Amino acid sequence: MVSKGLSAASCVAPTSDAREHRLTRLYLPATGNDGRHVVATADTSAENLSWLRAAYPGARIVGASKKELLTELDLQFGASLAEDAVCALARAHPSLSAKTVITRKQACLISLAAIIAVAVLATRPPAAYGLFTGVLSAGFIAGTIFRTALAWIGGTERDVCPPLADDDSSLPVYTILVPLYREANVLPGLIEALLLLDYPKDKLDIKLIVEADDRETVAVAEGLEHRGPFQVVRVPPGTPRTKPRACNYAFPFARGEFTVIYDAEDRPERDQLRKAIAQFRRGQRSIACLQARLNFYNANENWLTRLFALDYALWFDVLMPGLEKLRVPMPLGGTSNHFRTSALKTVGAWDPFNVTEDADLGIRLAQMGMRVAMLDSTTFEESPTTLGAWLKQRSRWLKGYMQTWLVHMRDPAALRRRTGWRGLVSLQLFLGGSVISALVNPLLWLMFVSSGHFGVPAQSPLAELSLTSISAIGLVGGNAMLTWLAIIAPQRRGWNSLAPYGLTVTLYWGLISLAAWRALWQLITRPFHWEKTAHGLSRLGQNRS
């Protein structure tokens, strides 16, 4: 099928390492009717031809169309690729896989805590109120103080690594993975953005990852494939249908020394790949991943997009640089993660059962002795413009944070050994704190308002005053600090016009709380369900704010 010369050929049985070589170098060896070895390849570059001649001395090398060769490769390896995409991490590192949502030990501890809480509430309501108020307020305050400290640490001046100015011939091959699902409308714009990257086209290895049954996106992707160094990888139907599963299926095709993942609506700065190469080469070998900064090209579309832009500015421009300087585990963002390909293979790539696979991967890298650093380059995305779309996306993120926390807290002692006390504590305050703060914020408001109307159930006036003060400090003080962080967040980008909207962040936090409770319900009822975010809906198009 791959060529007329091989129509009657029998495929040579692959060796143990053959799958990796054949997928990355796009070739298939066969034996013709005359008994002579033949190698069909869709990559006729000088480097690949030289490698094939060395690997198969004396074989006749023939060209084949990329589509036909991929069809043959899929027949040989599709089943194993699909199985590995789902099960490889769970097989290699079962304790670090979210396939098991919650362990029996964790379930017992949570059940015990719930029983104790109900017993105290039933027998000693004043004590229960005081305990709940104190614990919830302490958790909220601790998370807020930690974020404030990160803002102070991460807000200081940082070293800027200029783009690599080396001769193009010295640059390595760079793989770009682009998972696509129902993205036919934004795919042409993505192709334009990728072709604008300041990187030699013959050193780019771009995988357009499509679901095989998403016919519209498949058709558009295949129609645009000829425009550059693109390869369409079809992912067969299967569960869980998640972005990490699709990336895992396509990752064995990656032939670059470095790999980056972009989303369909992404618009990375043109020199981002060169900056990443420069930082990798000048940094320590323990740095396995560089996280580019993220924000939105439609930040000024409406109130929701402005608050989301403030949220991103705080997270990627201030808080994550603070985590980097503390050298503690960093949860990655969902796009523009630049990896050493070898390191990504070592840690088992993505967890297909975690719906915020990026956050999990950042923590897993730290668990395996590797580091994440920030890259001083921005990728612009499209912010959801409606509450419904935003709520689905934020619920999925928070559900993934819950999954990630549960996975990496299965063995706190091991986590401490691998990441130190700072790593263990920061995971609770940053990742766990993001979830707990969102969940308890409305409860603190409820306690605060109800205490004003009905008083505080306490055994003495002093106890009543103490509980009221704790509730007020936790709620008002915490929200005031979050408001201040939202106001200062856009200053590093010079987006000072967004700063006044930080005064309304308390309303935005209310929406995040709604998303958090929705996420908790989905964690119980549909833990692996991936809620798709629709793109290409902004009326501002791809204009950068």
JOWONOR-V439660 format. One record per pair of residues at least 4 apart in sequence whose ideal C-beta (glycine too) atoms are under 6 Angstrom apart, sorted by the first residue. I is the first residue (numbers start at 1). J is the second residue. D is the distance in whole Angstrom. If there is no record, write none. Layout:
I_J_D + I_J_D
This chain:
1_68_6 + 1_72_6 + 2_6_5 + 2_40_4 + 2_64_4 + 2_68_5 + 2_69_5 + 2_72_5 + 3_40_5 + 3_62_5 + 3_64_5 + 5_62_5 + 6_30_5 + 6_40_6 + 8_33_5 + 9_30_4 + 9_32_5 + 10_31_6 + 11_30_5 + 12_29_5 + 14_18_3 + 18_22_6 + 19_77_5 + 21_25_6 + 22_27_6 + 23_252_5 + 23_253_5 + 24_255_4 + 25_43_6 + 25_48_6 + 26_41_6 + 26_42_4 + 26_43_5 + 26_69_6 + 27_39_6 + 27_41_4 + 28_40_5 + 28_72_6 + 29_39_5 + 30_38_5 + 32_36_5 + 32_38_5 + 37_59_4 + 38_60_5 + 39_52_6 + 39_56_5 + 39_59_5 + 39_61_5 + 40_62_5 + 40_64_4 + 42_64_5 + 42_66_4 + 42_69_4 + 43_48_4 + 44_63_6 + 52_56_6 + 52_61_6 + 64_68_6 + 64_69_5 + 73_77_6 + 74_78_4 + 77_81_5 + 81_249_5 + 82_236_5 + 82_238_6 + 83_87_6 + 84_88_4 + 85_245_5 + 85_248_4 + 85_249_4 + 86_352_5 + 87_91_6 + 89_93_6 + 89_97_5 + 89_348_4 + 89_351_5 + 90_94_6 + 90_97_4 + 90_99_5 + 92_348_5 + 93_348_6 + 95_410_6 + 96_364_6 + 97_351_6 + 98_351_5 + 98_353_4 + 98_354_4 + 98_403_5 + 98_407_5 + 99_353_5 + 101_527_5 + 102_106_5 + 102_107_5 + 102_406_6 + 103_410_6 + 120_124_6 + 120_128_5 + 121_128_4 + 125_457_6 + 126_457_4 + 126_458_5 + 126_459_5 + 129_457_5 + 130_467_6 + 132_136_6 + 133_137_6 + 133_447_6 + 133_467_5 + 133_470_6 + 133_471_5 + 134_138_6 + 134_470_6 + 136_440_5 + 136_444_6 + 137_470_5 + 137_474_3 + 139_436_5 + 140_437_6 + 140_440_6 + 140_474_5 + 140_478_5 + 141_474_5 + 141_478_6 + 143_429_6 + 143_433_3 + 143_437_5 + 144_478_4 + 144_481_5 + 146_429_4 + 148_481_6 + 150_154_5 + 150_319_5 + 150_322_3 + 151_155_6 + 151_318_5 + 151_485_6 + 153_322_4 + 153_325_5 + 154_318_5 + 154_321_4 + 154_322_3 + 155_318_5 + 160_376_5 + 161_278_5 + 161_279_4 + 163_271_4 + 163_274_4 + 163_275_5 + 164_274_5 + 164_277_5 + 164_278_4 + 166_170_5 + 168_200_5 + 171_203_5 + 172_257_4 + 173_203_5 + 173_205_6 + 173_255_6 + 173_256_4 + 174_204_6 + 174_256_5 + 174_258_5 + 174_273_5 + 175_205_4 + 175_254_4 + 175_256_3 + 175_259_4 + 176_206_4 + 176_260_6 + 177_207_5 + 177_247_6 + 177_250_6 + 177_261_5 + 178_208_5 + 178_262_5 + 179_209_5 + 179_243_5 + 179_246_5 + 179_247_6 + 180_210_5 + 180_217_5 + 180_264_5 + 181_211_5 + 181_214_6 + 183_187_6 + 183_217_5 + 183_264_4 + 184_216_4 + 184_217_5 + 184_220_4 + 185_536_4 + 186_190_6 + 186_264_5 + 186_265_5 + 186_535_5 + 186_536_4 + 187_220_5 + 189_542_6 + 190_264_6 + 191_224_5 + 193_267_5 + 195_228_5 + 196_270_6 + 197_270_6 + 197_273_6 + 198_270_5 + 198_271_5 + 199_204_6 + 199_273_5 + 201_229_6 + 204_229_4 + 205_255_5 + 205_256_5 + 206_229_5 + 206_230_5 + 207_231_5 + 207_233_5 + 207_250_5 + 207_253_6 + 208_221_5 + 208_230_6 + 208_232_5 + 209_233_5 + 209_246_5 + 209_250_4 + 210_214_6 + 210_217_5 + 210_218_5 + 210_221_5 + 210_234_6 + 211_235_5 + 212_234_4 + 212_236_5 + 213_237_5 + 214_218_6 + 221_232_5 + 222_232_5 + 225_230_5 + 225_232_5 + 233_250_4 + 233_253_6 + 235_246_5 + 235_249_5 + 240_352_6 + 240_528_4 + 242_352_5 + 242_530_5 + 244_350_3 + 244_351_6 + 244_352_5 + 244_357_4 + 245_352_4 + 247_251_6 + 247_350_5 + 248_349_5 + 248_350_6 + 248_352_6 + 251_349_5 + 254_259_5 + 256_341_6 + 257_341_6 + 259_339_5 + 259_341_5 + 260_338_5 + 261_337_6 + 262_266_4 + 262_335_6 + 263_335_5 + 264_535_6 + 265_381_6 + 265_382_4 + 265_535_4 + 266_335_6 + 266_379_5 + 266_381_6 + 267_380_4 + 268_272_4 + 268_379_4 + 269_377_5 + 269_378_6 + 271_275_6 + 272_377_4 + 275_377_5 + 276_290_5 + 276_338_4 + 276_375_6 + 279_283_5 + 279_290_6 + 283_287_5 + 286_370_6 + 286_371_5 + 287_371_5 + 287_373_5 + 288_340_5 + 288_343_4 + 288_365_5 + 288_370_4 + 289_337_6 + 289_339_5 + 289_372_5 + 290_338_4 + 290_373_6 + 290_375_4 + 291_332_6 + 291_337_6 + 291_372_6 + 291_374_6 + 292_336_4 + 292_375_5 + 292_377_5 + 292_379_5 + 293_316_4 + 293_317_6 + 293_378_5 + 294_312_6 + 294_316_5 + 294_333_5 + 294_379_6 + 295_309_6 + 295_312_5 + 296_309_5 + 296_381_6 + 296_383_4 + 297_380_4 + 297_542_6 + 297_543_6 + 297_544_4 + 298_305_6 + 298_382_6 + 298_383_6 + 298_538_4 + 298_540_4 + 299_305_6 + 299_309_4 + 299_545_4 + 300_545_5 + 301_305_4 + 301_385_6 + 301_540_5 + 304_390_6 + 305_383_4 + 306_498_6 + 306_501_5 + 307_508_4 + 308_383_5 + 310_486_5 + 310_489_5 + 310_498_6 + 310_502_6 + 312_316_6 + 313_317_5 + 313_489_4 + 313_490_5 + 314_318_5 + 314_485_6 + 314_489_4 + 315_319_5 + 316_320_6 + 317_492_5 + 320_330_6 + 320_374_6 + 321_374_5 + 323_328_5 + 323_330_5 + 324_373_6 + 324_374_5 + 328_422_5 + 328_423_5 + 328_426_4 + 329_363_5 + 329_366_4 + 329_419_6 + 329_423_5 + 329_427_6 + 330_362_5 + 330_372_4 + 331_359_4 + 331_362_5 + 331_431_6 + 332_337_5 + 332_358_4 + 332_361_6 + 332_362_4 + 333_358_6 + 334_358_5 + 336_379_4 + 339_344_4 + 343_370_6 + 344_349_6 + 347_364_5 + 347_365_6 + 347_368_5 + 350_357_4 + 351_357_5 + 351_360_5 + 353_528_5 + 354_360_5 + 354_400_6 + 354_403_5 + 355_396_5 + 355_399_6 + 355_400_4 + 355_530_6 + 356_397_5 + 356_400_2 + 356_401_6 + 359_400_6 + 359_404_5 + 360_404_4 + 362_372_5 + 363_408_5 + 365_370_4 + 366_419_5 + 367_418_5 + 380_544_5 + 382_535_6 + 382_538_5 + 384_389_4 + 384_390_4 + 384_393_6 + 385_537_6 + 385_538_6 + 387_391_6 + 391_515_5 + 392_531_4 + 393_533_5 + 394_515_4 + 395_515_5 + 395_518_4 + 395_519_5 + 396_531_5 + 398_515_6 + 398_516_5 + 398_519_4 + 399_519_4 + 399_522_5 + 399_523_5 + 401_431_6 + 401_434_6 + 401_435_5 + 402_435_6 + 402_523_5 + 405_409_6 + 405_431_6 + 405_432_5 + 408_415_6 + 415_419_6 + 415_424_5 + 416_424_5 + 419_423_3 + 422_426_6 + 426_430_5 + 427_431_5 + 428_432_5 + 429_433_5 + 432_436_6 + 433_437_6 + 436_440_6 + 438_512_5 + 438_513_5 + 438_516_4 + 439_516_5 + 440_444_6 + 441_509_6 + 441_513_5 + 442_513_5 + 444_474_6 + 444_475_4 + 446_450_6 + 447_471_5 + 448_471_5 + 448_475_5 + 450_454_6 + 451_456_5 + 451_468_6 + 456_464_5 + 456_467_5 + 456_468_6 + 458_463_4 + 458_464_4 + 458_467_6 + 459_463_6 + 472_476_5 + 473_477_5 + 474_478_6 + 479_506_5 + 482_505_6 + 483_502_6 + 483_505_5 + 486_502_3 + 486_505_4 + 487_499_5 + 487_502_4 + 490_495_4 + 490_498_5 + 490_499_6 + 522_526_5 + 523_527_5
